[in-house]
Each structure stands twice: as structure tokens, then as C-alpha cells.
């Protein structure tokens, strides 16, 4: 993760499962559902919009989750 990248990275959208791979502050990617992602964002960034482009970089399909 560089200093110019947002601290949260969301991996590619895939139709074959309900999760997206999420990396917080350069850590290993973890599969998360939308609700898990939003809960973690509320813990790590209280009061912030979990879809703010300054906090979150989406590989593709911003704000979309498979299986919804």
C-alpha cells in the first residue's frame, strides 16, 4: 500500500460467491460480506461513510456485492 492509496482495498467482484476480498491497511485480504465489511468499517472508521473513495479503493464494481 502506498501513501496515496486509500487504506482499504476491495478485490474484484465475482459472481460465484457472496464475498469480496478486503484488505485493511495493507494486511492480507480477507473474504467479507457487505454486512461484515460495513461492521468492520464502523469499528475502524467510526462516523465515516464506509463507501468513501478516500478510504476505500474498489478494483471494480464499486459498492456492489455478489449475491445481492
GICORFEN-V195993 format. One line per field, one symbol per residue. psi: psi as a letter, one per 30 degrees, with the letter a starting at -180 (. if undefined). burial: # if it has 24 or more other C-alpha atoms within 12 Angstrom, else .. A space follows every 10 residues. Layout:
psi->???
burial->???
//
This chain:
psi->klffklfkkk akkkfglglk kkkkhglkkk kkleeeeeee eeeeikflkf gkffekkkel ikfkkkg.
burial->......#### ###.....## ####...... ####..##.. #........# #...####.. ..#.#...
//
